[in-house]
């Protein structure tokens, strides 16, 4: 179970729509800034850009986007100011000259437009979720078809190589888990600006990059799963091992991406329920929509812990670092020994991950220097 959660956590950032993530993050900014007219209008502009970029790949003019969201119920004051304004700056300046009552009316309209824009953006973003999951699932199936013959050959001709493969895989899981922790608590990676986010969203290449990134992560995780599965088949010939690996590969792919697909479509179910006439059903729909982000957060937290513990556990088990302690704990405190070992493996995984993160820049620099040196030697 821990391995599956780690699997989901490792892939969650690549599977999740960046547009949906951006809009969800911005929602807090909008809610807390309704008293500031300028900032609120800027939030609206961001929403409309993201919505248009996600739906059509083209970023349209902010003012035109807001105008397009008006309807017959929109305040005449706002409609009038939109007609008079030639830019967002003009609109903000004109609104600031209105009376307090008129500003309050315009504010209510802008709040409504912001909510409708956000909802529409989420709906459009949701349409791309299953296709992205399906692309990654197909890549995962292909990964396993490539991995299975490789590890069968390794098992048959160089079985000693299995241990280094497991250690490398465990190190990668520890690295992913540690990087996730550092990013969440210490801002290990710099956040992209809104303009960079919109620029990325406006091209199909962005989705291809996300799918490719997830497929790469999946390959390493699939390799670990397949090697561990093969290590458990102590008896039987090549046919038995092949059958076991195919079964495990199928179950892992269908299970993981089936769960992912179900989670990302919960908000769609919620959107459908929100449109029903019953207030109770609408409330249930609201709960579905809100729960998705919390579920993803929970998977991210639990999965990160799982990656650290599983990664550290694989390395520790292969090197036999805690074998004596494991026996001692089970002999003296029974089942609680498993919890203590799990915690120790998690911290060990964190330590390994941090070491890898610190070493990676030096390895990258050495690789680049070697590559440049080789290129210079070529005639």
Secondary structure as the mmCIF struct_conf table of DSSP 4:
data_model
#
loop_
_struct_conf.conf_type_id
_struct_conf.id
_struct_conf.beg_label_comp_id
_struct_conf.beg_label_asym_id
_struct_conf.beg_label_seq_id
_struct_conf.end_label_comp_id
_struct_conf.end_label_asym_id
_struct_conf.end_label_seq_id
HELX_RH_AL_P HELX_RH_AL_P1 UNK A 2 UNK A 15
BEND BEND1 UNK A 16 UNK A 16
HELX_RH_AL_P HELX_RH_AL_P2 UNK A 18 UNK A 31
TURN_TY1_P TURN_TY1_P1 UNK A 32 UNK A 35
HELX_RH_AL_P HELX_RH_AL_P3 UNK A 37 UNK A 56
BEND BEND2 UNK A 57 UNK A 57
HELX_LH_PP_P HELX_LH_PP_P1 UNK A 59 UNK A 61
HELX_RH_AL_P HELX_RH_AL_P4 UNK A 62 UNK A 68
TURN_TY1_P TURN_TY1_P2 UNK A 69 UNK A 69
TURN_TY1_P TURN_TY1_P3 UNK A 72 UNK A 73
BEND BEND3 UNK A 74 UNK A 74
HELX_RH_AL_P HELX_RH_AL_P5 UNK A 76 UNK A 84
BEND BEND4 UNK A 86 UNK A 87
HELX_RH_AL_P HELX_RH_AL_P6 UNK A 88 UNK A 96
TURN_TY1_P TURN_TY1_P4 UNK A 97 UNK A 97
BEND BEND5 UNK A 98 UNK A 98
HELX_RH_AL_P HELX_RH_AL_P7 UNK A 100 UNK A 126
TURN_TY1_P TURN_TY1_P5 UNK A 127 UNK A 128
HELX_RH_AL_P HELX_RH_AL_P8 UNK A 129 UNK A 157
TURN_TY1_P TURN_TY1_P6 UNK A 159 UNK A 160
HELX_RH_AL_P HELX_RH_AL_P9 UNK A 161 UNK A 186
BEND BEND6 UNK A 189 UNK A 189
HELX_LH_PP_P HELX_LH_PP_P2 UNK A 190 UNK A 193
HELX_RH_AL_P HELX_RH_AL_P10 UNK A 194 UNK A 201
TURN_TY1_P TURN_TY1_P7 UNK A 202 UNK A 202
BEND BEND7 UNK A 203 UNK A 203
TURN_TY1_P TURN_TY1_P8 UNK A 204 UNK A 204
HELX_RH_AL_P HELX_RH_AL_P11 UNK A 205 UNK A 231
TURN_TY1_P TURN_TY1_P9 UNK A 232 UNK A 232
BEND BEND8 UNK A 235 UNK A 236
HELX_RH_AL_P HELX_RH_AL_P12 UNK A 238 UNK A 274
TURN_TY1_P TURN_TY1_P10 UNK A 275 UNK A 275
BEND BEND9 UNK A 276 UNK A 277
HELX_RH_AL_P HELX_RH_AL_P13 UNK A 279 UNK A 319
TURN_TY1_P TURN_TY1_P11 UNK A 320 UNK A 322
HELX_RH_AL_P HELX_RH_AL_P14 UNK A 323 UNK A 333
TURN_TY1_P TURN_TY1_P12 UNK A 334 UNK A 335
HELX_RH_AL_P HELX_RH_AL_P15 UNK A 336 UNK A 377
#
